[in-house]
Amino acid sequence: MKKFILCLLAVLLIASFAAAAQAKSLVLVFSRADENYQVGYITKGNTMILAEMIAEKTGSDLFEIKPAKKYPADYDTCIDVAKKELNQNVRPAILEDKDISEYDTIFMGYPIWWGDLPMCFYTFIEAHDWNGKKIYPFCTHEGSGLGRTERNIGNAAKGSEVLKGLAVRGATAQNNRGQAENSVDSWLKSSGF
Ligand SMILES: Cc1cc2nc3c(=O)[nH]c(=O)nc-3n(C[C@H](O)[C@H](O)[C@H](O)COP(=O)(O)O)c2cc1C
């Protein structure tokens, strides 16, 4: 009997290790380079800098959402295009899709645009099944923090659990990577990673 119980415990232990090894996470990000507020012309978007840090620290895959029609490089023009998209509640086409069925944890990274997610992010969210997935939102911004995005993600990604998000100033991510990394580290730690 004792032998049987020991065997059973061993099997359960191995099964739980196997399940943990299979749990996969994904960093899903949209980020725009070119001209931006406070940072001028940049070659890597502010949010992408955080996304790469998070992917590396958590061993996650990374997938970039790319709109089929690139947003204007000029900041003021981009602001106008984004405002129009928000007001008209459009879903801009994206270049490539990603199967997210194998991931149970998704880090969602985006810049705050008019207090919200860029509309192309909704295009991706609404095309997928979020049942049972854990979402950790993170953003860069220049004053709005996470804005309305945590609530809006919860409404769009039905069946998911949206956990505490991270907001970092875009200029900090771009020009003060040490400080940005500290914010990422403490957020990941407090989120149990
Ligand atoms: C179209 C557009 C709208 C923006 N709206 C806001 C806003 O409402 N609140 C805010 O704090 N920052 C806003 N910003 C600033 C961006 O959130 C910030 O620069 C961010 O770091 C850009 O990230 P990215 O380089 O990854 O695209 C806006 C920027 C753009 C281009």
The ligand as an SDF file (V2000), in Angstrom:
LIG
                    3D

 31 33  0  0  0  0  0  0  0  0999 V2000
   -1.4950   58.8330  -32.1670 C   0  0  0  0  0  0  0  0  0  0  0  0
   -0.9370   59.0650  -30.8040 C   0  0  0  0  0  0  0  0  0  0  0  0
   -1.7910   59.3270  -29.7310 C   0  0  0  0  0  0  0  0  0  0  0  0
   -1.2790   59.4760  -28.4520 C   0  0  0  0  0  0  0  0  0  0  0  0
   -2.1520   59.6890  -27.3930 N   0  0  0  0  0  0  0  0  0  0  0  0
   -1.6620   59.7300  -26.1320 C   0  0  0  0  0  0  0  0  0  0  0  0
   -2.5440   59.8530  -25.0110 C   0  0  0  0  0  0  0  0  0  0  0  0
   -3.7700   59.9290  -25.1320 O   0  0  0  0  0  0  0  0  0  0  0  0
   -2.0040   59.8750  -23.7730 N   0  0  0  0  0  0  0  0  0  0  0  0
   -0.6510   59.7860  -23.5580 C   0  0  0  0  0  0  0  0  0  0  0  0
   -0.2260   59.7950  -22.4180 O   0  0  0  0  0  0  0  0  0  0  0  0
    0.2110   59.6650  -24.6140 N   0  0  0  0  0  0  0  0  0  0  0  0
   -0.2580   59.6200  -25.8780 C   0  0  0  0  0  0  0  0  0  0  0  0
    0.6050   59.4670  -26.9300 N   0  0  0  0  0  0  0  0  0  0  0  0
    2.0320   59.2720  -26.6610 C   0  0  0  0  0  0  0  0  0  0  0  0
    2.4000   57.7880  -26.7570 C   0  0  0  0  0  0  0  0  0  0  0  0
    1.5630   56.9930  -25.9450 O   0  0  0  0  0  0  0  0  0  0  0  0
    3.8460   57.5690  -26.3030 C   0  0  0  0  0  0  0  0  0  0  0  0
    4.7130   58.3900  -27.0170 O   0  0  0  0  0  0  0  0  0  0  0  0
    4.2690   56.1070  -26.4500 C   0  0  0  0  0  0  0  0  0  0  0  0
    5.4230   55.8950  -25.7100 O   0  0  0  0  0  0  0  0  0  0  0  0
    4.5060   55.6900  -27.8970 C   0  0  0  0  0  0  0  0  0  0  0  0
    4.9200   54.3470  -27.9080 O   0  0  0  0  0  0  0  0  0  0  0  0
    5.4890   53.5900  -29.1810 P   0  0  0  0  0  0  0  0  0  0  0  0
    6.8110   54.2410  -29.5310 O   0  0  0  0  0  0  0  0  0  0  0  0
    5.6850   52.1960  -28.7080 O   0  0  0  0  0  0  0  0  0  0  0  0
    4.4840   53.6890  -30.2790 O   0  0  0  0  0  0  0  0  0  0  0  0
    0.1210   59.3810  -28.2270 C   0  0  0  0  0  0  0  0  0  0  0  0
    0.9800   59.1740  -29.3190 C   0  0  0  0  0  0  0  0  0  0  0  0
    0.4740   59.0240  -30.5960 C   0  0  0  0  0  0  0  0  0  0  0  0
    1.4140   58.7790  -31.7490 C   0  0  0  0  0  0  0  0  0  0  0  0
  1  2  1  0
  2  3  1  0
  2 30  2  0
  3  4  2  0
  4  5  1  0
  4 28  1  0
  5  6  2  0
  6  7  1  0
  6 13  1  0
  7  8  2  0
  7  9  1  0
  9 10  1  0
 10 11  2  0
 10 12  1  0
 12 13  2  0
 13 14  1  0
 14 15  1  0
 14 28  1  0
 15 16  1  0
 16 17  1  0
 16 18  1  0
 18 19  1  0
 18 20  1  0
 20 21  1  0
 20 22  1  0
 22 23  1  0
 23 24  1  0
 24 25  2  0
 24 26  1  0
 24 27  1  0
 28 29  2  0
 29 30  1  0
 30 31  1  0
M  END
$$$$
